[in-house]
Amino acid sequence: TILTEDDWDEFSNLFDKVHKGFFIKLRQKHPNITPAETRLLSLTKLKLSTKEMAGMLGVSADTIKKTRQRLRRKLDMSEEKSLEDIIEVL
């Protein structure tokens, strides 16, 4: 679970070992991404389900869905593109 800032620091360090430079590339390409959106995208990169993400972040599945919708709007994504498409190129 990623409930505290310490949990996030530990997770992001391990994640960066596997997916080197992901967070740097993400911030360069999308500098207005919030920490919560960064967490969501990193869990998406791991191909976790909505329910798994919700459990890890201590939120409801609806919260994950709404955050995805807001992020898609924020990134001005077309309907054909998914968040997975964006993070695969990072």
Contacts in CASP RR format, 6 or more apart in sequence:
PFRMAT RR
TARGET T0000
AUTHOR 0000-0000-0000
METHOD contacts of the structure
MODEL  1
TILTEDDWDEFSNLFDKVHKGFFIKLRQKHPNITPAETRLLSLTKLKLST
KEMAGMLGVSADTIKKTRQRLRRKLDMSEEKSLEDIIEVL
1 7 0 8 1.000
1 55 0 8 1.000
1 56 0 8 1.000
1 57 0 8 1.000
1 58 0 8 1.000
2 8 0 8 1.000
2 11 0 8 1.000
2 39 0 8 1.000
2 56 0 8 1.000
2 57 0 8 1.000
3 57 0 8 1.000
3 58 0 8 1.000
8 35 0 8 1.000
8 39 0 8 1.000
11 42 0 8 1.000
12 23 0 8 1.000
12 42 0 8 1.000
15 22 0 8 1.000
15 23 0 8 1.000
15 42 0 8 1.000
15 45 0 8 1.000
15 46 0 8 1.000
16 22 0 8 1.000
16 23 0 8 1.000
19 42 0 8 1.000
19 45 0 8 1.000
21 90 0 8 1.000
22 42 0 8 1.000
22 45 0 8 1.000
22 87 0 8 1.000
22 90 0 8 1.000
23 38 0 8 1.000
23 42 0 8 1.000
25 90 0 8 1.000
26 33 0 8 1.000
26 38 0 8 1.000
26 41 0 8 1.000
26 87 0 8 1.000
26 90 0 8 1.000
27 33 0 8 1.000
27 38 0 8 1.000
29 90 0 8 1.000
30 75 0 8 1.000
32 74 0 8 1.000
33 41 0 8 1.000
33 71 0 8 1.000
36 67 0 8 1.000
37 67 0 8 1.000
37 71 0 8 1.000
37 74 0 8 1.000
39 57 0 8 1.000
40 53 0 8 1.000
40 57 0 8 1.000
40 64 0 8 1.000
40 67 0 8 1.000
40 68 0 8 1.000
40 71 0 8 1.000
40 83 0 8 1.000
41 71 0 8 1.000
41 83 0 8 1.000
41 86 0 8 1.000
41 87 0 8 1.000
43 52 0 8 1.000
43 53 0 8 1.000
43 56 0 8 1.000
43 57 0 8 1.000
44 53 0 8 1.000
44 83 0 8 1.000
44 84 0 8 1.000
44 87 0 8 1.000
45 87 0 8 1.000
45 90 0 8 1.000
47 84 0 8 1.000
48 56 0 8 1.000
50 61 0 8 1.000
50 64 0 8 1.000
50 65 0 8 1.000
51 61 0 8 1.000
53 64 0 8 1.000
54 60 0 8 1.000
54 61 0 8 1.000
54 63 0 8 1.000
54 64 0 8 1.000
57 64 0 8 1.000
68 83 0 8 1.000
71 83 0 8 1.000
72 83 0 8 1.000
75 86 0 8 1.000
77 83 0 8 1.000
77 86 0 8 1.000
END
